[in-house]
Amino acid sequence: MTRRPLATVLALAVPAALRAQPAPPAAARAPGDTAPQVRFGAFVDGYYAYDAGRPPTRDRSFAGGALFGTQPARHNEFNVNLAYAEATLTAPRYRGRLALQVGTSVQANYLGEPRQGQVSGPDVQQYVQEATAGYRVADRLWVDGGIFFSNAGMESWVSRDNPTYTRSLVADYSPYYSSGVKLTYAASPRLTARLDLVNGWQTISESNSGKGAGVRLDYAVTPSATASYYNLISEEAGTRLRTFQGVGVKVTGGALTLLGEADVGTQRRPAGRAGASTWYGLLLAARARVSARVALAGRVERYDDSDQVILATGTPGPGGPPNPAFRGNGASIGVDVEPVAGSARVLWRTEVRGFRTREPLFPDGADGSPRRGGGFGVTSLALSF
């Protein structure tokens, strides 16, 4: 992205009221930050998964070595999906969060982190879930900088906070984290606007000459229903412009949680090919509590990346046929149990998930031949501190 288009995006995205925010009167200013609140917490999510394809390396992957999702990342193995410890600071005029993490989902998610120079790459950066410092520059307006969760999507990085245990394809193949600065403006009791200026598409180490910019709008339609819009414009793969946007709805009322999302992205094709590549993803998930300790969850989804911009299924050898793109549907069902009545700190989640693609993609561990269908089962025990 060149400087002029980026400046145009920023100018259009920031409301005029935000750009010229007057200082609040003295009587309305926040009291002195003499007693900030610091909270410590932790989360551990252990799992066992079994993949129908029985991958010999135990990495759940497509033919050609392309990683298949971020969780569960390992087959026929007891392991930790995600564990993190956090410290969160809140005060009237400043705030921050530091969270350090480990787990197989962390390793899988940071495989694409670029290496530029000697002080770069995922070796250390993957252990930082968030590291942010924020300051309230005006009434209802915050600026935060550092490494933080991205503005895209409707699902959380933490399994505990999602309707289903595993994350959807639209979540796994859109940014989870960003590095940069963000503005958050509470425009009204119902509407919150966020503007990000980041290094790029899920990257901490800069790999392009330009930066990325994104907007997110969350509107509380009712106290239990929120509608969201988000986008991200960045320069990727050298000097090729990538655009991404999506809409989502989340309803959390009583015993029922509903989640819907639709994303679409484009990227300029390489030199010699006209036009732009397009990919899209759709998601519908639900979770219903059937008793004080038990809930049922389900999901249907579709993902189509015909030009393998985001989900590459591998590079063929010299003279070999091209690997087909991922164009397919998925579905899952799950059962959640809270072993300790009245406490959500302990959560046991079990899920069965399957996929069906247009072309054969899923390798069979017995003979290595690709199949059009794939699936797995996973069970997880998570504890929140």
C-alpha positions as CSV (number, residue, x, y, z in Angstrom):
1,M,0.0,0.0,0.0
2,T,1.4,3.4,-1.0
3,R,1.4,6.3,1.3
4,R,-1.4,8.2,-0.5
5,P,-4.0,5.4,-0.5
6,L,-3.2,4.7,3.2
7,A,-3.7,8.3,4.1
8,T,-7.0,8.3,2.2
9,V,-8.2,5.2,4.1
10,L,-7.4,6.8,7.4
11,A,-9.0,10.1,6.5
12,L,-12.3,8.4,5.5
13,A,-12.3,6.0,8.5
14,V,-11.9,8.5,11.3
15,P,-15.1,10.4,12.1
16,A,-14.9,14.2,12.0
17,A,-16.0,14.4,15.6
18,L,-13.1,12.1,16.6
19,R,-10.5,14.1,14.6
20,A,-11.5,17.3,16.4
21,Q,-12.4,16.1,19.8
22,P,-12.5,19.0,22.3
23,A,-11.0,18.5,25.8
24,P,-13.6,17.7,28.5
25,P,-14.4,20.5,31.0
26,A,-12.4,20.3,34.2
27,A,-15.4,19.1,36.2
28,A,-15.8,16.1,33.9
29,R,-12.2,15.0,33.9
30,A,-11.3,11.7,35.3
31,P,-10.0,11.6,38.9
32,G,-6.3,11.0,39.5
33,D,-5.1,7.6,38.8
34,T,-3.8,6.9,42.3
35,A,-5.2,3.4,42.6
36,P,-5.0,1.4,39.4
37,Q,-6.4,-2.1,39.4
38,V,-4.1,-5.0,38.4
39,R,-5.7,-8.4,37.8
40,F,-3.8,-11.7,37.2
41,G,-5.2,-14.7,35.4
42,A,-4.4,-17.8,33.5
43,F,-5.9,-20.4,31.2
44,V,-5.0,-24.0,30.3
45,D,-6.6,-26.1,27.5
46,G,-5.4,-29.7,27.2
47,Y,-6.6,-32.0,24.5
48,Y,-6.5,-35.4,22.7
49,A,-7.5,-35.6,19.0
50,Y,-7.8,-38.4,16.5
51,D,-7.8,-37.7,12.7
52,A,-9.5,-40.1,10.3
53,G,-6.6,-39.6,7.9
54,R,-4.0,-40.8,10.4
55,P,-1.2,-38.5,9.3
56,P,2.2,-40.3,9.9
57,T,3.9,-37.1,11.2
58,R,0.9,-36.5,13.5
59,D,0.6,-33.0,12.1
60,R,-3.0,-32.6,10.7
61,S,-2.2,-31.3,7.2
62,F,-3.3,-31.2,3.6
63,A,-1.4,-33.0,0.9
64,G,1.8,-31.0,0.1
65,G,2.3,-30.0,3.8
66,A,-0.1,-27.1,4.1
67,L,-1.3,-26.9,7.7
68,F,-4.9,-27.7,8.3
69,G,-6.2,-25.2,10.9
70,T,-4.7,-24.3,14.2
71,Q,-6.6,-26.6,16.5
72,P,-6.4,-29.4,17.2
73,A,-3.0,-29.4,15.5
74,R,-1.8,-32.9,16.5
75,H,-3.2,-36.4,15.8
76,N,-3.4,-39.3,18.3
77,E,-1.5,-37.3,20.9
78,F,-2.2,-35.8,24.3
79,N,-1.0,-32.2,24.3
80,V,-1.7,-28.6,25.3
81,N,-3.8,-26.6,22.8
82,L,-3.3,-23.2,24.5
83,A,-2.0,-22.1,27.9
84,Y,-1.4,-18.5,28.9
85,A,-0.8,-16.3,31.9
86,E,-1.9,-12.6,31.9
87,A,-1.6,-9.4,33.9
88,T,-4.2,-6.7,33.1
89,L,-4.0,-3.1,34.4
90,T,-7.0,-0.7,34.4
91,A,-7.2,2.9,35.5
92,P,-9.3,5.9,34.5
93,R,-6.7,7.3,32.1
94,Y,-4.4,4.4,31.2
95,R,-4.6,0.6,30.7
96,G,-2.5,-2.4,29.5
97,R,-2.3,-6.1,29.2
98,L,0.6,-8.6,29.1
99,A,-0.2,-12.2,28.2
100,L,2.3,-14.9,27.5
101,Q,1.3,-18.2,25.8
102,V,2.4,-21.7,24.7
103,G,0.6,-24.6,23.0
104,T,0.3,-26.4,19.7
105,S,-2.3,-23.9,18.4
106,V,0.3,-21.2,19.1
107,Q,2.9,-23.0,17.0
108,A,0.5,-23.6,14.2
109,N,-0.8,-20.0,14.1
110,Y,2.6,-18.4,14.0
111,L,4.2,-20.6,11.3
112,G,3.6,-17.8,8.7
113,E,5.3,-15.1,10.8
114,P,7.9,-13.7,8.4
115,R,11.7,-13.6,9.1
116,Q,13.2,-10.3,8.1
117,G,16.8,-9.8,9.4
118,Q,18.3,-11.4,12.5
119,V,15.8,-10.1,15.1
120,S,12.7,-11.4,13.6
121,G,10.5,-14.4,13.1
122,P,8.2,-16.6,15.4
123,D,10.9,-18.0,17.7
124,V,10.2,-15.5,20.4
125,Q,7.2,-13.6,19.1
126,Q,4.8,-16.6,19.2
127,Y,5.0,-16.5,23.0
128,V,3.5,-13.0,23.2
129,Q,-0.3,-13.2,23.0
130,E,-0.8,-9.5,23.8
131,A,1.5,-6.8,25.0
132,T,-0.3,-3.4,24.9
133,A,-0.2,0.0,26.6
134,G,-3.1,2.3,26.3
135,Y,-4.0,5.9,27.2
136,R,-7.3,7.7,27.2
137,V,-6.6,10.8,25.1
138,A,-10.1,12.2,25.3
139,D,-13.6,11.4,26.6
140,R,-14.6,7.9,25.1
141,L,-11.4,7.8,23.0
142,W,-8.5,5.4,23.7
143,V,-5.2,4.8,21.9
144,D,-3.4,1.5,22.4
145,G,-0.2,0.3,21.0
146,G,1.8,-3.0,20.9
147,I,0.8,-6.5,19.9
148,F,-3.0,-7.1,20.2
149,F,-5.8,-9.2,18.9
150,S,-6.8,-8.2,15.4
151,N,-10.0,-6.4,14.4
152,A,-11.2,-9.2,12.2
153,G,-13.8,-11.9,12.8
154,M,-16.3,-12.9,15.4
155,E,-14.5,-15.8,17.2
156,S,-12.0,-15.5,20.0
157,W,-8.5,-16.9,20.1
158,V,-9.5,-18.6,23.4
159,S,-11.6,-21.8,22.9
160,R,-13.5,-21.1,26.1
161,D,-15.2,-18.0,24.6
162,N,-16.5,-19.6,21.4
163,P,-19.7,-21.6,20.8
164,T,-17.8,-24.5,19.4
165,Y,-14.4,-25.9,20.7
166,T,-12.5,-25.8,17.4
167,R,-12.4,-22.5,15.5
168,S,-14.0,-22.2,12.1
169,L,-12.1,-22.0,8.8
170,V,-13.0,-18.3,8.4
171,A,-11.4,-17.7,11.8
172,D,-8.3,-19.8,11.2
173,Y,-7.7,-18.2,7.9
174,S,-8.1,-14.5,8.9
175,P,-5.9,-12.5,11.2
176,Y,-5.9,-13.4,14.9
177,Y,-3.2,-10.8,16.0
178,S,-1.7,-7.5,14.8
179,S,1.2,-5.3,15.7
180,G,0.7,-1.6,15.6
181,V,-1.6,1.1,17.1
182,K,-5.4,1.2,17.4
183,L,-7.9,3.9,18.3
184,T,-11.1,2.8,20.1
185,Y,-14.0,5.3,20.2
186,A,-17.3,4.7,22.1
187,A,-19.4,6.8,19.7
188,S,-22.6,6.0,21.7
189,P,-23.8,3.5,24.3
190,R,-24.6,1.2,21.4
191,L,-21.8,1.9,18.8
192,T,-18.1,1.3,19.2
193,A,-15.7,2.2,16.4
194,R,-12.1,1.0,16.1
195,L,-9.4,2.1,13.7
196,D,-6.1,0.1,13.3
197,L,-2.8,1.0,11.7
198,V,-0.7,-2.2,11.6
199,N,2.3,-3.8,10.0
200,G,0.1,-6.0,7.8
201,W,-1.9,-9.3,7.6
202,Q,-1.3,-11.1,10.9
203,T,2.4,-10.1,11.1
204,I,4.6,-8.7,13.8
205,S,7.8,-8.5,11.7
206,E,7.3,-6.1,8.9
207,S,7.6,-7.7,5.4
208,N,6.5,-4.9,3.1
209,S,7.2,-1.2,2.6
210,G,3.7,-0.1,3.4
211,K,1.4,-0.6,6.3
212,G,-2.1,-1.9,6.8
213,A,-5.3,-0.2,8.0
214,G,-8.5,-1.6,9.2
215,V,-11.8,-0.5,10.7
216,R,-14.3,-2.3,13.0
217,L,-17.8,-1.2,14.0
218,D,-19.8,-3.1,16.7
219,Y,-23.4,-2.1,17.1
220,A,-25.5,-3.4,20.0
221,V,-28.9,-4.0,18.3
222,T,-30.3,-5.2,21.6
223,P,-28.7,-5.9,25.0
224,S,-28.1,-9.5,23.8
225,A,-27.5,-9.1,20.1
226,T,-24.5,-7.4,18.4
227,A,-23.9,-6.7,14.7
228,S,-20.3,-6.1,13.5
229,Y,-18.5,-4.9,10.4
230,Y,-14.7,-5.1,9.9
231,N,-12.1,-4.7,7.2
232,L,-8.4,-4.7,6.5
233,I,-6.4,-3.2,3.6
234,S,-2.8,-4.1,3.3
235,E,0.1,-4.7,1.0
236,E,1.1,-8.4,0.8
237,A,3.2,-10.7,-1.3
238,G,5.6,-7.8,-2.3
239,T,3.5,-5.0,-3.7
240,R,0.1,-6.7,-4.2
241,L,-2.9,-5.0,-2.6
242,R,-5.1,-7.2,-0.4
243,T,-8.5,-6.2,0.8
244,F,-10.6,-8.1,3.3
245,Q,-14.0,-7.4,4.9
246,G,-16.7,-9.2,6.7
247,V,-19.9,-8.9,8.7
248,G,-21.1,-10.9,11.7
249,V,-23.9,-11.2,14.2
250,K,-23.7,-12.7,17.7
251,V,-26.7,-13.3,19.9
252,T,-26.2,-14.4,23.5
253,G,-29.6,-14.7,25.2
254,G,-30.3,-17.0,28.1
255,A,-29.4,-20.6,27.3
256,L,-28.8,-20.0,23.5
257,T,-25.8,-18.5,21.7
258,L,-25.9,-17.9,17.9
259,L,-23.0,-16.8,15.8
260,G,-23.1,-15.9,12.0
261,E,-20.3,-14.6,9.8
262,A,-19.5,-13.9,6.2
263,D,-16.1,-12.8,5.0
264,V,-14.7,-12.0,1.5
265,G,-11.2,-11.0,0.4
266,T,-9.4,-10.0,-2.8
267,Q,-5.7,-9.8,-3.7
268,R,-4.2,-8.4,-6.9
269,R,-2.8,-11.2,-9.1
270,P,0.9,-11.4,-9.8
271,A,2.5,-9.7,-12.8
272,G,1.4,-11.3,-16.0
273,R,-2.1,-12.1,-14.7
274,A,-4.9,-9.6,-14.9
275,G,-7.5,-8.9,-12.2
276,A,-7.6,-10.0,-8.6
277,S,-8.1,-13.3,-6.8
278,T,-11.1,-13.7,-4.5
279,W,-11.8,-15.9,-1.6
280,Y,-14.7,-16.1,0.8
281,G,-15.9,-17.9,4.0
282,L,-19.3,-18.5,5.6
283,L,-20.2,-19.6,9.1
284,L,-23.2,-20.4,11.2
285,A,-22.8,-21.8,14.8
286,A,-25.1,-22.4,17.7
287,R,-24.7,-23.5,21.3
288,A,-27.7,-24.4,23.5
289,R,-27.5,-25.2,27.3
290,V,-29.8,-28.2,28.0
291,S,-29.1,-28.4,31.7
292,A,-27.2,-26.7,34.5
293,R,-24.0,-28.6,33.5
294,V,-24.5,-29.7,29.8
295,A,-24.6,-27.7,26.5
296,L,-24.8,-28.9,22.9
297,A,-23.0,-27.1,20.1
298,G,-23.1,-27.3,16.3
299,R,-21.7,-25.5,13.2
300,V,-22.0,-25.5,9.4
301,E,-19.4,-23.6,7.3
302,R,-18.1,-23.1,3.8
303,Y,-14.7,-21.9,2.6
304,D,-13.6,-21.2,-1.0
305,D,-10.1,-20.1,-1.9
306,S,-9.8,-21.0,-5.6
307,D,-6.4,-19.2,-6.2
308,Q,-4.9,-20.4,-2.9
309,V,-4.2,-16.9,-1.6
310,I,-4.8,-17.7,2.0
311,L,-5.1,-21.5,2.2
312,A,-2.4,-23.0,0.1
313,T,-2.6,-26.8,-0.3
314,G,1.1,-27.2,-1.1
315,T,3.5,-26.7,-4.0
316,P,3.9,-29.6,-6.5
317,G,7.3,-30.9,-7.5
318,P,8.9,-30.1,-10.9
319,G,6.6,-31.3,-13.7
320,G,4.0,-32.4,-11.2
321,P,0.3,-31.6,-11.4
322,P,-0.9,-28.5,-9.5
323,N,-2.5,-29.2,-6.1
324,P,-6.2,-28.5,-6.1
325,A,-7.6,-25.5,-4.1
326,F,-9.7,-25.8,-1.0
327,R,-13.4,-25.4,-2.0
328,G,-15.6,-27.2,0.4
329,N,-18.0,-27.4,3.3
330,G,-17.7,-28.4,6.9
331,A,-19.9,-29.3,9.9
332,S,-19.4,-30.2,13.5
333,I,-21.3,-31.3,16.6
334,G,-20.2,-31.1,20.2
335,V,-21.0,-31.6,23.8
336,D,-19.8,-29.3,26.6
337,V,-19.9,-30.4,30.3
338,E,-19.2,-28.3,33.4
339,P,-18.0,-30.9,35.9
340,V,-18.4,-28.6,38.8
341,A,-21.9,-27.3,39.2
342,G,-22.3,-23.6,39.2
343,S,-18.7,-23.0,38.1
344,A,-17.6,-22.3,34.6
345,R,-13.9,-22.4,35.5
346,V,-13.7,-26.1,34.5
347,L,-15.0,-27.0,31.1
348,W,-14.9,-30.4,29.3
349,R,-15.6,-30.1,25.6
350,T,-15.9,-32.9,23.0
351,E,-16.4,-32.3,19.3
352,V,-16.6,-34.3,16.1
353,R,-15.9,-32.4,12.9
354,G,-16.0,-33.3,9.2
355,F,-15.2,-31.7,5.8
356,R,-16.1,-32.4,2.2
357,T,-14.2,-30.7,-0.7
358,R,-14.8,-30.5,-4.4
359,E,-11.4,-32.1,-5.3
360,P,-9.4,-34.8,-3.3
361,L,-7.3,-33.0,-0.7
362,F,-7.2,-35.1,2.5
363,P,-4.4,-37.7,2.5
364,D,-5.1,-41.1,3.8
365,G,-2.4,-42.2,6.2
366,A,-2.7,-45.8,5.0
367,D,-1.6,-45.3,1.4
368,G,-1.2,-41.5,1.1
369,S,-3.9,-41.2,-1.6
370,P,-6.0,-38.0,-1.3
371,R,-9.7,-38.1,-0.5
372,R,-12.5,-35.6,-0.9
373,G,-13.6,-36.1,2.8
374,G,-11.8,-35.7,6.1
375,G,-12.6,-35.5,9.7
376,F,-11.5,-35.8,13.3
377,G,-12.7,-36.1,16.9
378,V,-11.3,-34.1,19.8
379,T,-11.9,-33.9,23.6
380,S,-10.5,-31.1,25.7
381,L,-10.4,-30.2,29.4
382,A,-9.9,-26.5,30.1
383,L,-9.3,-24.6,33.4
384,S,-9.6,-20.8,33.9
385,F,-7.7,-19.3,36.8
